């Protein structure tokens, strides 16, 4: 609907985890590299956690793609609400085998063990990735622990990566799972984006969708700051806000997504604003905060003027005077 209006070739803010739009911060790169290294070096048992919407599922997609190019066989379980035998059936099937038994768990384990031994002898690696792992019950987590016993004298036969929300870390710290916790060889955490990263994230997705240099004009810096204040740097929320904002701007036939549009979208989504990233929570004095706010307003006025005389000379003069009057100590 809005793509032709903004000169886009595809929707830039779909919430589906598309690796094409991967925006890897240094922390994301470090987490991905660590897990890939752990799998290829057959470290055994790894845990990746992050808040809701921080890109864990997209990270799993990228991880699977990277491992596939290195000849790693993988099983990806995205429904952890399975009983142990259902879980084994799914894993065996996702590894490309046909389960030899419908009832006997021992037979299923033997089939999996023979498959892993054959791959190990061929110097090939196999990985099991469980998404939304915070929803696994204790019985299934115990099954995971038993799978970590599939090993030779030198190395683990099955590499296991649990991916989940911070509640997964809390569960791992419980006394009843201490045996499983002791087997963890690597822990990684995905954090929300910082303000500068949020700006780069939005502009990169717009550019990849065909906006090119227009990305900065459609989502100017003050608008991005407002998006950050509502989203707190969580990619899924950023996508939802930006998608709705583009629709709202199209409805108004506006080529620029304004701060007012973001406020309206956030209000419709029942989102609450957090502290402004440039002003609050930075350790500035009161006078310095006044100066920072005045500078933000001046930048906004000048940007609007540069794009088409949206600001009058009196507005520009007023903003400049506010900056001049602000005291810095």
Secondary structure per residue as TSV (DSSP state, phi and psi in degrees):
chain	resnum	aa	ss	phi	psi
A	1	X	-	360.0	-49.3
A	2	X	-	-97.9	-8.7
A	3	X	H	-62.4	-45.6
A	4	X	H	-64.6	-38.1
A	5	X	H	-60.7	-40.5
A	6	X	H	-96.1	3.5
A	7	X	T	72.6	33.9
A	8	X	-	-99.5	149.3
A	9	X	S	-98.1	-15.8
A	10	X	S	-156.8	166.5
A	11	X	-	-75.2	123.3
A	12	X	T	-82.6	-16.1
A	13	X	T	-125.9	32.4
A	14	X	-	-61.1	142.2
A	15	X	S	-85.5	-3.7
A	16	X	S	-68.0	141.4
A	17	X	-	-75.8	83.4
A	18	X	-	-93.6	116.1
A	19	X	G	-58.2	-22.1
A	20	X	G	-58.7	-32.5
A	21	X	G	-98.7	15.5
A	22	X	-	-57.0	126.9
A	23	X	-	-115.4	104.8
A	24	X	-	-99.5	111.1
A	25	X	-	-76.2	173.9
A	26	X	H	-60.9	-34.4
A	27	X	H	-71.4	-39.0
A	28	X	H	-64.8	-43.6
A	29	X	H	-61.1	-41.4
A	30	X	H	-64.9	-42.8
A	31	X	H	-65.0	-45.0
A	32	X	H	-64.3	-44.9
A	33	X	H	-63.0	-38.3
A	34	X	H	-64.7	-44.3
A	35	X	H	-68.0	-43.3
A	36	X	H	-59.4	-45.2
A	37	X	H	-61.2	-43.3
A	38	X	H	-62.1	-39.7
A	39	X	H	-68.7	-49.3
A	40	X	H	-65.8	-30.5
A	41	X	T	-89.1	2.7
A	42	X	T	55.8	52.9
A	43	X	-	-75.3	-20.0
A	44	X	-	107.8	-84.6
A	45	X	E	-126.3	121.7
A	46	X	E	-131.3	152.4
A	47	X	E	-130.9	129.9
A	48	X	E	-122.4	122.2
A	49	X	E	-126.0	160.3
A	50	X	E	-176.3	154.9
A	51	X	-	-63.5	163.8
A	52	X	T	-57.4	129.3
A	53	X	T	85.8	7.0
A	54	X	S	-88.2	0.9
A	55	X	S	101.5	25.5
A	56	X	H	-66.5	-44.4
A	57	X	H	-65.8	-39.1
A	58	X	H	-63.0	-38.7
A	59	X	H	-61.7	-39.7
A	60	X	H	-63.3	-43.1
A	61	X	H	-59.2	-46.5
A	62	X	H	-65.1	-39.8
A	63	X	H	-61.1	-45.3
A	64	X	H	-61.6	-41.0
A	65	X	H	-63.9	-44.7
A	66	X	H	-62.9	-43.7
A	67	X	H	-69.3	-34.4
A	68	X	H	-63.8	-37.6
A	69	X	T	-68.5	-15.0
A	70	X	T	-104.6	14.9
A	71	X	T	76.1	19.8
A	72	X	-	-87.5	126.3
A	73	X	E	-79.5	139.8
A	74	X	E	-136.8	148.3
A	75	X	E	-123.2	128.4
A	76	X	E	-118.0	108.5
A	77	X	E	-97.4	116.0
A	78	X	-	-109.5	2.1
A	79	X	-	-124.3	91.8
A	80	X	-	-80.5	5.1
A	81	X	-	-88.6	44.2
A	82	X	-	-106.9	153.0
A	83	X	-	-77.1	158.7
A	84	X	H	-51.9	-44.9
A	85	X	H	-68.7	-37.7
A	86	X	H	-63.7	-38.8
A	87	X	H	-61.5	-47.3
A	88	X	H	-63.5	-41.1
A	89	X	H	-57.4	-46.8
A	90	X	H	-64.3	-46.3
A	91	X	H	-59.9	-47.1
A	92	X	H	-62.2	-43.1
A	93	X	H	-65.0	-40.1
A	94	X	H	-70.4	-21.4
A	95	X	T	-83.8	1.6
A	96	X	T	95.3	8.5
A	97	X	-	-102.6	163.9
A	98	X	-	-103.1	119.4
A	99	X	-	-54.1	131.6
A	100	X	S	-84.0	-10.0
A	101	X	-	-143.4	146.4
A	102	X	S	-98.8	-18.1
A	103	X	S	-122.8	-38.9
A	104	X	-	-83.8	109.4
A	105	X	H	-67.3	-34.0
A	106	X	H	-61.1	-40.6
A	107	X	H	-65.1	-39.3
A	108	X	H	-64.2	-43.1
A	109	X	H	-64.0	-40.0
A	110	X	H	-64.0	-40.3
A	111	X	H	-63.0	-43.4
A	112	X	H	-65.2	-42.1
A	113	X	H	-62.0	-44.6
A	114	X	H	-62.6	-38.7
A	115	X	H	-63.6	-44.0
A	116	X	H	-68.6	-38.5
A	117	X	H	-63.5	-42.7
A	118	X	H	-61.7	-41.2
A	119	X	H	-69.8	-37.4
A	120	X	H	-64.7	-38.8
A	121	X	H	-66.0	-29.0
A	122	X	T	-88.7	10.1
A	123	X	T	59.3	39.5
A	124	X	-	-113.3	148.5
A	125	X	-	-106.3	147.2
A	126	X	E	-129.8	136.0
A	127	X	E	-128.8	143.4
A	128	X	E	-115.2	122.5
A	129	X	E	-116.1	125.8
A	130	X	E	-114.6	113.6
A	131	X	S	-88.3	158.4
A	132	X	S	53.8	39.9
A	133	X	G	-68.0	-14.2
A	134	X	G	-66.6	-16.1
A	135	X	G	-90.3	-0.4
A	136	X	-	-71.4	138.4
A	137	X	-	-83.3	171.0
A	138	X	H	-61.5	-37.4
A	139	X	H	-61.7	-42.9
A	140	X	H	-73.1	-35.5
A	141	X	H	-63.0	-35.3
A	142	X	H	-66.4	-36.1
A	143	X	H	-63.1	-40.2
A	144	X	H	-61.2	-42.0
A	145	X	H	-60.6	-41.3
A	146	X	H	-66.1	-33.8
A	147	X	H	-66.5	-26.0
A	148	X	T	-69.8	-11.6
A	149	X	T	-80.7	-8.9
A	150	X	-	-75.1	101.5
A	151	X	B	-156.9	164.7
A	152	X	-	-103.6	-174.5
A	153	X	S	-68.6	-19.9
A	154	X	S	-103.1	-32.9
A	155	X	S	-158.3	165.7
A	156	X	B	-75.4	139.1
A	157	X	S	-82.2	-29.7
A	158	X	S	-123.5	122.2
A	159	X	E	-88.3	132.5
A	160	X	E	-122.9	128.8
A	161	X	E	-123.1	116.5
A	162	X	E	-96.9	129.9
A	163	X	E	-122.1	128.3
A	164	X	E	-168.1	-177.7
A	165	X	-	-77.0	169.8
A	166	X	H	-55.0	-23.2
A	167	X	H	-59.7	-25.5
A	168	X	H	-64.2	-41.9
A	169	X	H	-61.4	-40.2
A	170	X	H	-64.3	-39.7
A	171	X	H	-66.5	-39.3
A	172	X	H	-64.6	-24.1
A	173	X	T	-84.5	-3.6
A	174	X	S	-73.1	145.8
A	175	X	G	-57.1	-35.5
A	176	X	G	-70.5	-14.6
A	177	X	G	-111.7	20.6
A	178	X	H	-64.4	-30.7
A	179	X	H	-66.2	-39.6
A	180	X	H	-70.2	-40.2
A	181	X	H	-60.3	-38.3
A	182	X	T	-66.2	-17.9
A	183	X	T	-90.6	-5.9
A	184	X	E	-69.9	123.1
A	185	X	E	-101.3	-15.0
A	186	X	E	-153.0	133.8
A	187	X	E	-127.2	133.3
A	188	X	E	-131.8	150.4
A	189	X	E	-130.8	132.5
A	190	X	E	-93.8	127.4
A	191	X	-	-105.2	156.5
A	192	X	-	-60.2	160.9
A	193	X	-	-72.9	147.8
A	194	X	-	-80.5	173.3
A	195	X	H	-60.8	-46.9
A	196	X	H	-61.7	-38.8
A	197	X	H	-68.4	-35.1
A	198	X	H	-62.2	-43.9
A	199	X	H	-61.1	-47.7
A	200	X	H	-64.2	-36.3
A	201	X	H	-61.6	-48.3
A	202	X	H	-65.0	-47.4
A	203	X	H	-65.8	-37.9
A	204	X	H	-64.6	-44.4
A	205	X	H	-63.8	-38.9
A	206	X	H	-64.7	-42.3
A	207	X	H	-64.4	-42.8
A	208	X	H	-67.1	-23.4
A	209	X	T	-87.2	-0.2
A	210	X	T	112.0	0.7
A	211	X	-	-76.3	-26.3
A	212	X	T	53.5	-132.9
A	213	X	T	-67.9	-16.7
A	214	X	H	-67.8	-14.2
A	215	X	H	-56.6	-40.9
A	216	X	H	-69.8	-30.1
A	217	X	H	-77.5	-35.4
A	218	X	H	-72.6	-42.7
A	219	X	S	-117.9	81.0
A	220	X	-	-67.0	161.5
A	221	X	H	-51.7	-44.1
A	222	X	H	-61.8	-34.8
A	223	X	H	-66.6	-41.8
A	224	X	H	-62.2	-39.6
A	225	X	H	-60.8	-38.2
A	226	X	H	-68.8	-39.8
A	227	X	H	-60.7	-43.6
A	228	X	H	-62.4	-39.1
A	229	X	H	-65.7	-27.2
A	230	X	H	-89.6	-36.7
A	231	X	H	-86.9	-20.8
A	232	X	T	58.9	24.3
A	233	X	T	80.5	12.2
A	234	X	-	-85.6	115.5
A	235	X	H	-53.2	-40.3
A	236	X	H	-64.0	-39.6
A	237	X	H	-69.7	-38.3
A	238	X	H	-58.0	-46.4
A	239	X	H	-61.1	-44.4
A	240	X	H	-63.7	-44.4
A	241	X	H	-63.5	-48.1
A	242	X	H	-65.5	-39.6
A	243	X	H	-61.1	-48.6
A	244	X	H	-67.7	-32.9
A	245	X	H	-67.1	-40.0
A	246	X	H	-63.5	-40.0
A	247	X	H	-63.6	-44.0
A	248	X	H	-65.1	-40.9
A	249	X	H	-65.3	-39.9
A	250	X	H	-62.2	-41.6
A	251	X	H	-61.1	-31.4
A	252	X	T	-89.6	-3.0
A	253	X	T	57.8	39.0
A	254	X	-	-104.7	128.6
A	255	X	S	-80.0	-6.2
A	256	X	S	-120.9	133.4
A	257	X	-	-87.0	110.7
A	258	X	-	-87.0	167.2
A	259	X	H	-63.1	-34.8
A	260	X	H	-63.1	-38.4
A	261	X	H	-63.2	-42.9
A	262	X	H	-62.2	-43.0
A	263	X	H	-59.0	-42.9
A	264	X	H	-66.4	-43.5
A	265	X	H	-62.7	-46.0
A	266	X	H	-62.6	-37.1
A	267	X	H	-64.7	-41.4
A	268	X	H	-64.1	-34.8
A	269	X	T	-85.4	1.5
A	270	X	T	60.5	40.9
A	271	X	-	-97.8	144.6
A	272	X	-	-107.3	137.0
A	273	X	-	-72.4	143.6
A	274	X	-	-104.1	-177.3
A	275	X	-	-60.5	143.3
A	276	X	-	-63.0	129.5
A	277	X	T	-63.7	-23.5
A	278	X	T	-91.2	-16.3
A	279	X	T	-119.1	-56.3
A	280	X	T	-86.5	153.4
A	281	X	T	69.6	22.3
A	282	X	S	-113.1	1.8
A	283	X	-	78.5	15.6
A	284	X	-	-79.8	152.5
A	285	X	-	-72.5	170.1
A	286	X	H	-61.7	-42.9
A	287	X	H	-65.2	-37.7
A	288	X	H	-67.6	-34.1
A	289	X	H	-66.4	-38.6
A	290	X	H	-61.9	-42.9
A	291	X	H	-62.9	-43.0
A	292	X	H	-61.8	-42.7
A	293	X	H	-63.9	-41.1
A	294	X	H	-64.8	-40.2
A	295	X	H	-63.2	-41.3
A	296	X	H	-60.1	-43.3
A	297	X	H	-65.9	-39.7
A	298	X	H	-63.9	-44.3
A	299	X	H	-58.9	-43.0
A	300	X	H	-62.6	-44.7
A	301	X	H	-63.7	-46.2
A	302	X	H	-65.1	-37.6
A	303	X	H	-65.6	-41.4
A	304	X	H	-65.9	-38.8
A	305	X	H	-65.4	-40.5
A	306	X	H	-65.7	-25.3
A	307	X	H	-92.4	-4.4
A	308	X	H	154.4	34.3
A	309	X	S	56.1	41.8
A	310	X	-	-77.5	-15.6
A	311	X	S	-114.5	136.9
A	312	X	-	-80.9	164.6
A	313	X	H	-63.0	-33.1
A	314	X	H	-67.0	-36.2
A	315	X	H	-64.5	-43.2
A	316	X	H	-64.1	-44.2
A	317	X	H	-63.3	-39.6
A	318	X	H	-63.3	-42.7
A	319	X	H	-65.4	-39.4
A	320	X	H	-65.6	-40.7
A	321	X	H	-63.9	-37.6
A	322	X	H	-62.5	-40.1
A	323	X	H	-66.0	-43.0
A	324	X	H	-64.6	-32.6
A	325	X	H	-81.9	-18.4
A	326	X	-	-67.1	137.8
A	327	X	-	-99.4	135.5
A	328	X	-	-114.1	128.7
A	329	X	-	-123.0	360.0
